[in-house]
Amino acid sequence: MTTTTWSRVGNPVLEMTLGLALLLVGLFRVLFPILGVTGPLPAMDTTRTVRIDATTRVPDAVAHGAVTLHGTSTAALTFAHPGVGDRLLLVLPALVGGLLLLQVFEILLRTARTFRDGDFFVPRNARRLGLVAALVLLIGVLTPALDVITTKFLVKGTPVASAVQSSYHLSMLPVVLAILIAAAAAAFRSGTRLRDDTDGLV
């Protein structure tokens, strides 16, 4: 086995970076929010950013209740004492996004471990990158959808329900990232085929 500069230095740094990212996402995007919902930790976030009609008048009594809405066009929906159900709805979009992101980093870490031998073009890496592209796209599509759905449940039956607009907004950044990662997966597949063809000629 040939030892390269990458296998000696670059790969351990990459693996440590991905491992650290995996740990931080697991703690701050998954574990701590779950503990905030179930009770051992205080709720991490009791506010949801929502869109409202700038011309909508929110009842003054709302400011003295359990639910407060402040702002125009983009507003902060704040819950004074959210119950378990409300806390779950508040963190659910970010929690699902965190779980998907956890999978992304776990797959990337497994991919990085195959670089130890200095061989980047391993067939299963192309499949892994394809899965990463699908997960990134799912984060971009599913998270805002969950935001809309959970917001509807959060405001249902409250005085601010008529003021809050529930509309789906897709961010293009995850879509673009997914396309780039899918292109990288295609490059890995091409590299694998080229290596196999070259080996067959030797």
Residue pairs with C-beta under 8 A, 6 or more apart in sequence:
1 117
1 118
2 118
3 118
4 118
6 115
6 118
7 115
7 116
7 117
7 118
11 112
11 115
11 116
14 112
14 115
15 109
15 112
15 113
18 105
18 108
18 109
18 112
19 109
21 105
22 102
22 105
22 106
22 109
25 98
25 101
25 102
25 105
26 102
28 98
29 94
29 95
29 97
29 98
29 99
29 101
29 102
30 95
30 98
30 99
30 102
32 41
32 44
33 44
33 91
33 94
33 95
33 98
34 91
34 95
35 41
36 42
36 43
36 44
36 45
36 87
36 91
37 43
37 84
37 87
37 88
37 91
38 84
39 84
43 82
43 87
43 90
43 91
44 91
45 90
45 91
45 94
46 78
46 79
46 80
46 82
46 87
46 90
47 76
47 77
47 78
47 79
47 90
48 76
48 77
48 90
48 147
48 150
48 151
48 154
49 74
49 75
49 76
49 77
50 69
50 74
50 75
50 76
50 77
50 151
50 155
50 164
50 165
51 73
51 74
51 75
51 164
51 165
51 167
52 58
52 69
52 71
52 72
52 73
52 74
52 75
52 163
52 164
52 165
53 163
53 165
54 72
54 73
56 162
56 163
58 69
58 159
58 160
58 163
59 159
61 159
62 68
62 69
62 158
62 159
62 160
65 80
65 158
65 159
66 79
66 80
66 81
66 158
67 77
67 78
67 79
67 80
67 155
67 158
67 159
67 160
68 76
68 77
68 78
68 80
69 75
69 76
69 77
69 78
69 160
69 163
69 164
70 76
70 78
75 164
77 151
77 154
77 155
77 160
77 164
79 86
79 90
79 154
82 90
86 154
89 150
89 153
89 154
90 150
90 154
92 146
92 150
93 143
93 144
93 146
93 147
93 150
94 143
96 142
96 143
96 146
97 139
97 142
97 143
100 135
100 138
100 139
100 142
101 139
103 135
104 132
104 135
104 136
104 139
107 128
107 131
107 132
107 135
108 128
108 132
110 128
111 125
111 128
111 129
114 120
114 122
114 124
114 125
120 188
120 191
121 188
121 191
121 192
121 194
121 195
122 192
123 189
123 192
125 188
126 185
126 186
126 188
126 189
126 192
127 185
129 181
129 182
129 184
129 185
129 188
130 182
130 185
132 181
132 185
133 178
133 179
133 181
133 182
133 185
134 178
136 174
136 177
136 178
136 181
137 174
137 175
137 178
139 174
140 170
140 171
140 173
140 174
140 175
140 177
140 178
141 170
141 174
144 168
144 169
144 170
144 171
145 168
148 166
148 167
148 168
151 164
151 166
152 166
155 161
155 164
